[in-house]
């Protein structure tokens, strides 16, 4: 079946939500007999893999009748499943031998010839696909085998002890599989044990933070605890040493902060990375990612506007340097957006579940948020004497006046306060308000006339 047809079966006959159905369909890779088994299981248990043992074993074993050979085939596949893919040709002899030696732990009597025969047979059945670098198909079978592997403590201890000895590519493919940990119903203790091994030296390694990112998908709570433990003792100079690995770390933190409780607990880590920004090429660096989390719509978190505004106020109140004020003003700029919301995707995926970004329940909630941000911005202009704050206010005035009568009145109120201040250059103020007035007059909208009249009054006062 095409993925779309597979998903439609799950949606129409089993009432599974579209996003989950599409994700499950991509894992089943078109096997028709799986559609109804998966649909029934997911509807009953909200999990794909429960009660599928006999179905998935049937795909693997098919016409096999020899009990010992059945056991050997499943054991070989369980070990192969620990890696997203693995090299098997002569070119990848190290990877092949490494996996064979792992399997010998469980099947000490397995010979290289028997191992080759099993692999050859699985390739013929299309369960192992490609020629030189093999992967297990369908993906749902791979995930099921992966979950079965970790059920055995001796296998877990064995693989943990061999991580540092893995060939480089194999280590990467081992890391990659942890993004499927929740799909495979892995115990959270498995990624937790690996996360507890991390230290500061690991955070400055690109390879290690790639692993950390995948473990964060498997256990976000423990990943945050790991970062809190490490960052607690870091100076600004230490944080500035995180360069090559910085983007991996930012993406991992973004994954962690989707849940509101983890956002409140962990946003300070991303804030410290942004204060000590070293990545100035990409817009989704620490600063860009932090700012995006405070936009009204599509923030990439489930934290409410009230929770986020409170955090921003605390950051502002405790800011000690101009550098911090400049960062916070950039965040306020993003927080005042009224349209064209966008963000990177993927952080909302949690196993088979797709989480939803926080969405304001009332317009009043949005207006309260904008008011708090504007209060902070005006304080940055009048008390902190931050010129960036002045520019950002006027960059947002036009959109906020047009957005709604309430935000329009908020803007006029703030402009009246600023106009009364003797610390603001009157020439610049006159120029900026005149520019806004000119742009508003170009729009033929009677609802804007009260705002235009008030701005004209302010121009006269200046």
C-alpha positions as CSV (number, residue, x, y, z in Angstrom):
1,X,0.0,0.0,0.0
2,X,1.0,3.6,-0.5
3,X,1.5,5.4,2.8
4,X,-1.5,7.6,2.1
5,X,-3.8,4.5,1.6
6,X,-2.3,2.9,4.7
7,X,-3.0,6.1,6.7
8,X,-6.5,6.3,5.4
9,X,-7.3,2.8,6.8
10,X,-6.1,3.9,10.2
11,X,-8.0,7.2,10.1
12,X,-11.3,5.9,8.6
13,X,-11.6,2.5,10.3
14,X,-9.9,3.1,13.6
15,X,-10.3,6.8,14.3
16,X,-6.6,7.5,14.6
17,X,-5.6,11.1,14.3
18,X,-4.1,12.1,10.9
19,X,-0.7,13.0,12.2
20,X,-0.3,9.8,14.1
21,X,-1.7,7.7,11.2
22,X,0.8,9.3,8.8
23,X,3.7,8.6,11.1
24,X,2.6,5.0,11.7
25,X,2.1,4.5,7.9
26,X,5.7,5.6,7.3
27,X,7.0,3.0,9.8
28,X,4.9,0.1,8.3
29,X,6.2,0.8,4.7
30,X,3.1,-0.5,2.9
31,X,2.7,-4.0,4.5
32,X,-1.2,-4.4,4.0
33,X,-1.5,-7.1,6.7
34,X,-0.1,-4.8,9.3
35,X,-2.7,-2.0,8.7
36,X,-5.6,-3.7,10.6
37,X,-3.4,-5.2,13.3
38,X,-1.8,-1.9,14.0
39,X,-5.2,0.0,13.9
40,X,-6.8,-2.4,16.4
41,X,-3.8,-2.2,18.8
42,X,-3.4,1.6,18.6
43,X,-7.2,2.1,19.2
44,X,-7.1,-0.2,22.2
45,X,-3.8,0.6,23.8
46,X,-2.5,3.8,22.2
47,X,0.6,1.9,21.2
48,X,1.6,0.3,18.0
49,X,3.7,-2.6,19.2
50,X,1.5,-4.3,21.8
51,X,0.3,-7.8,20.7
52,X,2.2,-7.7,17.4
53,X,4.8,-10.2,18.4
54,X,3.3,-13.1,16.4
55,X,2.7,-10.9,13.3
56,X,6.2,-9.5,13.2
57,X,7.8,-12.8,14.0
58,X,5.8,-14.2,11.1
59,X,7.3,-11.7,8.7
60,X,10.8,-12.6,9.8
61,X,10.5,-16.4,10.1
62,X,7.9,-17.1,7.4
63,X,8.5,-20.8,6.4
64,X,11.3,-21.5,8.9
65,X,10.5,-24.7,10.9
66,X,13.8,-25.4,12.7
67,X,13.6,-24.1,16.3
68,X,17.3,-23.4,16.8
69,X,17.5,-21.6,13.4
70,X,14.4,-19.5,14.4
71,X,16.1,-18.5,17.6
72,X,19.4,-17.6,15.8
73,X,17.6,-15.5,13.2
74,X,15.8,-13.5,15.8
75,X,19.0,-13.1,17.9
76,X,21.0,-11.8,14.8
77,X,18.2,-9.3,14.0
78,X,17.9,-8.1,17.5
79,X,21.6,-7.2,17.6
80,X,21.4,-5.6,14.1
81,X,18.5,-3.5,15.2
82,X,20.6,-1.6,17.7
83,X,22.0,0.3,14.7
84,X,20.0,2.4,12.2
85,X,22.0,0.6,9.5
86,X,25.3,-1.3,9.4
87,X,28.0,-2.0,6.8
88,X,28.4,-5.6,5.7
89,X,30.5,-5.8,2.5
90,X,34.3,-6.2,2.5
91,X,34.6,-2.5,2.6
92,X,32.9,-2.5,6.1
93,X,34.6,-5.6,7.5
94,X,35.2,-3.9,10.8
95,X,31.5,-3.2,11.3
96,X,30.5,-6.7,10.2
97,X,33.0,-8.3,12.6
98,X,32.0,-6.0,15.5
99,X,28.4,-7.1,15.2
100,X,29.3,-10.7,14.8
101,X,31.4,-10.6,18.0
102,X,28.5,-8.9,19.8
103,X,26.1,-11.7,18.7
104,X,28.6,-14.4,20.0
105,X,27.8,-13.2,23.5
106,X,24.3,-14.6,23.1
107,X,25.0,-17.3,20.5
108,X,28.6,-18.6,21.4
109,X,28.3,-21.5,18.9
110,X,27.3,-19.3,15.9
111,X,30.0,-19.6,13.2
112,X,30.9,-16.9,10.7
113,X,29.4,-19.1,7.9
114,X,26.1,-19.5,9.7
115,X,26.1,-15.7,10.4
116,X,26.6,-15.0,6.7
117,X,23.9,-17.5,5.7
118,X,21.4,-15.8,8.0
119,X,22.2,-12.4,6.6
120,X,22.0,-13.7,3.0
121,X,18.6,-15.3,3.7
122,X,17.2,-12.1,5.3
123,X,18.4,-10.0,2.3
124,X,16.6,-12.5,0.0
125,X,13.4,-11.9,2.0
126,X,13.9,-8.1,1.7
127,X,14.0,-7.9,5.5
128,X,17.6,-6.6,5.2
129,X,17.8,-4.2,2.3
130,X,20.6,-2.6,0.2
131,X,23.9,-4.2,-0.8
132,X,26.8,-2.8,1.2
133,X,25.1,-0.9,4.0
134,X,22.1,-2.8,5.3
135,X,19.0,-1.7,7.1
136,X,15.9,-3.6,8.5
137,X,12.6,-3.2,6.7
138,X,9.8,-2.4,7.5
139,X,10.8,0.2,10.0
140,X,8.1,-1.0,12.4
141,X,9.8,-4.4,12.5
142,X,13.1,-2.7,13.2
143,X,11.6,-0.7,16.1
144,X,10.0,-3.9,17.5
145,X,13.3,-5.8,17.4
146,X,15.0,-2.8,19.0
147,X,12.6,-2.8,21.9
148,X,13.1,-6.6,22.3
149,X,16.9,-6.2,22.4
150,X,16.8,-3.8,25.4
151,X,14.5,-6.1,27.4
152,X,17.5,-8.2,28.4
153,X,19.8,-6.6,31.1
154,X,22.8,-8.6,30.1
155,X,22.5,-7.4,26.5
156,X,22.2,-3.9,27.7
157,X,25.3,-4.1,29.9
158,X,27.2,-5.7,27.0
159,X,26.4,-3.0,24.5
160,X,27.1,-0.2,27.0
161,X,30.5,-1.6,27.7
162,X,31.3,-1.7,24.0
163,X,30.2,1.8,23.0
164,X,33.7,3.2,23.0
165,X,35.0,0.3,20.9
166,X,32.4,0.8,18.1
167,X,33.6,1.8,14.6
168,X,32.9,5.5,14.1
169,X,29.9,5.1,11.7
170,X,28.4,2.3,13.7
171,X,28.6,4.5,16.8
172,X,26.7,7.2,14.9
173,X,24.0,4.7,13.8
174,X,23.8,3.3,17.3
175,X,23.1,6.9,18.5
176,X,20.5,7.5,15.8
177,X,18.3,4.7,17.0
178,X,17.5,6.4,20.3
179,X,15.2,8.7,18.5
180,X,12.9,5.7,18.2
181,X,13.2,4.8,21.9
182,X,9.6,6.0,22.8
183,X,8.2,4.2,19.8
184,X,9.9,1.0,20.9
185,X,8.6,1.4,24.5
186,X,12.1,1.5,25.9
187,X,12.5,2.0,29.6
188,X,13.5,5.6,30.4
189,X,16.2,4.0,32.6
190,X,18.3,3.1,29.5
191,X,18.8,6.6,28.1
192,X,19.1,7.9,31.7
193,X,22.1,5.7,32.4
194,X,23.8,7.0,29.3
195,X,22.9,10.6,30.0
196,X,24.4,10.4,33.6
197,X,27.8,9.6,32.0
198,X,27.9,13.0,30.3
199,X,30.2,15.8,31.5
200,X,31.4,19.2,30.2
201,X,34.1,17.6,28.0
202,X,31.3,15.7,26.2
203,X,29.4,18.9,25.6
204,X,32.2,20.4,23.5
205,X,32.4,17.4,21.2
206,X,30.3,17.4,18.1
207,X,30.0,13.6,18.0
208,X,29.0,13.4,21.7
209,X,26.3,16.1,21.5
210,X,24.8,14.4,18.4
211,X,24.4,11.4,20.7
212,X,23.0,13.7,23.5
213,X,20.4,15.1,21.0
214,X,19.1,11.6,20.3
215,X,19.1,10.7,24.0
216,X,17.2,13.9,24.7
217,X,14.4,12.6,22.4
218,X,14.3,9.4,24.4
219,X,14.3,11.0,27.9
220,X,13.9,14.8,27.9
221,X,13.6,15.1,31.6
222,X,16.9,13.3,32.4
223,X,18.6,15.2,29.6
224,X,17.6,18.5,31.3
225,X,18.8,17.2,34.6
226,X,22.2,16.4,33.0
227,X,22.5,19.9,31.6
228,X,21.5,21.5,34.9
229,X,24.2,19.4,36.6
230,X,26.9,20.4,34.1
231,X,25.9,24.1,33.7
232,X,25.7,24.7,37.4
233,X,29.5,24.9,37.6
234,X,30.2,26.6,34.3
235,X,31.6,30.1,33.9
236,X,30.8,32.3,30.9
237,X,34.3,31.5,29.6
238,X,33.5,27.8,29.8
239,X,30.2,28.3,27.9
240,X,32.1,30.2,25.2
241,X,34.2,27.1,24.6
242,X,31.1,25.3,23.3
243,X,31.5,26.0,19.6
244,X,31.6,23.0,17.3
245,X,28.9,21.3,19.2
246,X,26.8,24.3,20.0
247,X,24.0,23.8,17.3
248,X,23.5,20.1,18.4
249,X,23.2,21.4,22.0
250,X,20.7,24.1,21.0
251,X,18.5,21.6,19.1
252,X,18.6,19.2,22.1
253,X,17.5,22.0,24.4
254,X,14.8,23.0,22.0
255,X,13.6,19.4,22.1
256,X,13.6,19.4,25.9
257,X,11.8,22.8,26.3
258,X,8.6,21.7,24.4
259,X,7.0,20.5,27.7
260,X,5.9,23.4,29.9
261,X,7.4,22.1,33.2
262,X,10.8,21.5,31.5
263,X,10.6,24.9,29.8
264,X,10.2,26.7,33.2
265,X,13.0,24.6,34.7
266,X,15.4,24.7,31.8
267,X,15.0,28.0,29.8
268,X,17.9,29.5,31.9
269,X,20.4,27.2,30.1
270,X,19.5,28.4,26.7
271,X,19.5,32.0,28.0
272,X,23.1,31.5,29.2
273,X,24.1,30.1,25.8
274,X,22.5,33.1,24.1
275,X,24.3,35.6,26.4
276,X,27.6,33.9,25.4
277,X,26.7,33.5,21.7
278,X,29.5,32.3,19.5
279,X,27.4,31.2,16.4
280,X,26.8,34.3,14.4
281,X,26.1,32.8,11.0
282,X,22.8,30.9,11.4
283,X,19.6,32.6,12.5
284,X,18.5,29.5,14.5
285,X,21.5,29.9,16.9
286,X,21.0,30.2,20.7
287,X,19.7,33.8,20.4
288,X,17.3,33.1,17.5
289,X,16.0,29.9,19.1
290,X,15.5,31.6,22.5
291,X,13.7,34.5,20.8
292,X,11.4,32.2,18.8
293,X,10.2,30.5,22.0
294,X,8.6,33.8,23.1
295,X,6.5,34.5,20.1
296,X,2.7,34.4,20.6
297,X,2.0,31.6,18.0
298,X,4.0,28.6,17.0
299,X,6.5,29.1,19.8
300,X,7.7,25.5,19.8
301,X,6.7,25.0,23.5
302,X,3.6,24.2,25.5
303,X,4.5,26.9,28.1
304,X,1.7,29.5,28.4
305,X,2.1,33.2,27.6
306,X,1.7,34.0,31.3
307,X,4.6,31.6,32.2
308,X,6.8,33.0,29.4
309,X,6.1,36.6,30.3
310,X,6.9,35.9,33.9
311,X,10.2,34.3,32.9
312,X,11.1,37.3,30.7
313,X,10.3,39.7,33.5
314,X,12.6,37.8,35.8
315,X,15.4,37.8,33.2
316,X,15.0,41.6,32.8
317,X,14.9,42.3,36.5
318,X,18.0,40.3,37.2
319,X,20.0,41.6,34.1
320,X,23.3,43.1,35.2
321,X,24.9,44.0,31.9
322,X,24.2,45.9,28.7
323,X,24.8,42.6,26.9
324,X,21.9,41.0,28.7
325,X,19.6,44.0,28.0
326,X,20.4,43.9,24.3
327,X,19.6,40.1,24.2
328,X,16.3,40.7,26.1
329,X,15.3,43.5,23.7
330,X,15.8,41.1,20.8
331,X,13.5,38.6,22.5
332,X,10.9,41.3,23.0
333,X,11.0,42.1,19.3
334,X,10.0,38.5,18.5
335,X,7.4,38.5,21.3
336,X,5.7,41.5,19.7
337,X,5.1,39.8,16.4
338,X,1.5,39.8,15.2
339,X,1.8,37.7,12.0
340,X,4.0,35.5,9.8
341,X,4.8,33.1,12.6
342,X,7.1,30.2,11.7
343,X,9.5,27.8,13.4
344,X,11.5,24.7,12.7
345,X,9.5,21.5,12.8
346,X,10.3,18.1,14.5
347,X,10.4,19.2,18.1
348,X,6.7,18.4,18.6
349,X,7.2,14.7,17.8
350,X,7.1,12.5,20.9
351,X,7.1,8.8,19.8
352,X,3.8,8.2,18.0
353,X,2.3,11.3,19.6
354,X,2.5,14.8,18.0
355,X,2.4,17.5,20.7
356,X,0.7,20.8,20.0
357,X,2.3,24.2,20.5
358,X,0.7,26.4,23.2
359,X,-2.2,28.3,21.6
360,X,-3.7,31.3,23.5
361,X,-7.3,30.6,24.6
362,X,-8.5,34.2,24.5
363,X,-7.5,37.5,22.9
364,X,-7.3,39.0,26.4
365,X,-4.4,36.6,27.1
366,X,-2.6,37.9,24.0
367,X,-3.3,41.6,25.0
368,X,-2.0,41.0,28.5
369,X,1.2,39.5,27.0
370,X,1.8,42.4,24.7
371,X,1.2,44.9,27.5
372,X,3.9,43.2,29.7
373,X,6.4,43.2,26.8
374,X,5.7,46.8,25.9
375,X,6.1,47.8,29.6
376,X,9.6,46.1,29.6
377,X,10.5,47.7,26.3
378,X,9.6,51.2,27.4
379,X,11.6,50.6,30.6
380,X,14.6,49.6,28.5
381,X,14.2,52.8,26.5
382,X,13.7,55.3,29.4
383,X,15.6,53.6,32.3
384,X,18.3,51.5,30.6
385,X,18.8,54.0,27.7
386,X,18.9,51.2,25.2
387,X,18.7,52.6,21.6
388,X,17.9,49.1,20.2
389,X,14.8,49.1,22.3
390,X,13.7,52.4,20.8
391,X,14.2,51.1,17.3
392,X,12.3,47.8,18.0
393,X,9.4,49.7,19.5
394,X,9.0,51.8,16.4
395,X,9.5,48.8,14.1
396,X,6.5,47.2,15.7
397,X,4.2,50.2,16.2
398,X,2.6,50.0,12.7
399,X,1.6,46.3,13.1
400,X,0.3,46.7,16.6
401,X,-1.8,49.7,15.8
402,X,-3.4,47.8,13.0
403,X,-3.8,44.5,14.9
404,X,-6.5,45.5,17.3
405,X,-8.1,48.5,19.1
406,X,-6.7,47.4,22.4
407,X,-3.1,47.0,21.1
408,X,-3.5,50.3,19.3
409,X,-4.4,52.0,22.6
410,X,-1.5,50.3,24.4
411,X,0.9,51.7,21.8
412,X,-0.6,55.3,22.1
413,X,-0.3,55.1,25.9
414,X,3.4,54.1,25.6
415,X,4.1,56.8,23.1
416,X,2.6,59.4,25.4
417,X,4.9,58.3,28.2
418,X,8.0,58.4,25.9
419,X,7.0,61.8,24.6
420,X,7.0,63.2,28.1
421,X,10.5,62.0,28.8
422,X,13.3,64.7,28.4
423,X,15.9,62.0,27.8
424,X,14.6,61.2,24.3
425,X,15.9,63.1,21.3
426,X,12.9,65.0,20.0
427,X,14.1,65.1,16.4
428,X,14.3,61.3,16.2
429,X,11.0,60.9,18.0
430,X,9.3,63.4,15.6
431,X,10.8,61.6,12.6
432,X,9.7,58.1,13.8
433,X,6.1,59.1,14.7
434,X,5.8,61.0,11.4
435,X,6.9,58.0,9.5
436,X,4.3,55.8,11.2
437,X,1.6,58.4,10.6
438,X,2.4,58.6,7.0
439,X,2.1,54.8,6.6
440,X,-1.2,54.7,8.4
441,X,-2.7,57.4,6.2
442,X,-1.9,55.3,3.1
443,X,-4.4,52.7,4.4
444,X,-8.0,53.5,3.7
445,X,-9.5,52.3,6.9
446,X,-11.9,54.4,9.0
447,X,-11.0,52.3,12.1
448,X,-7.6,53.8,12.0
449,X,-8.8,57.4,12.2
450,X,-8.7,57.6,16.1
451,X,-5.1,56.4,16.1
452,X,-4.2,58.9,13.4
453,X,-5.7,61.7,15.3
454,X,-3.9,60.8,18.5
455,X,-0.5,60.5,16.6
456,X,-1.1,63.9,15.1
457,X,-1.7,65.4,18.5
458,X,1.6,63.8,19.7
459,X,3.4,65.4,16.7
460,X,2.0,68.8,17.8
461,X,3.2,68.3,21.3
462,X,6.7,67.4,20.1
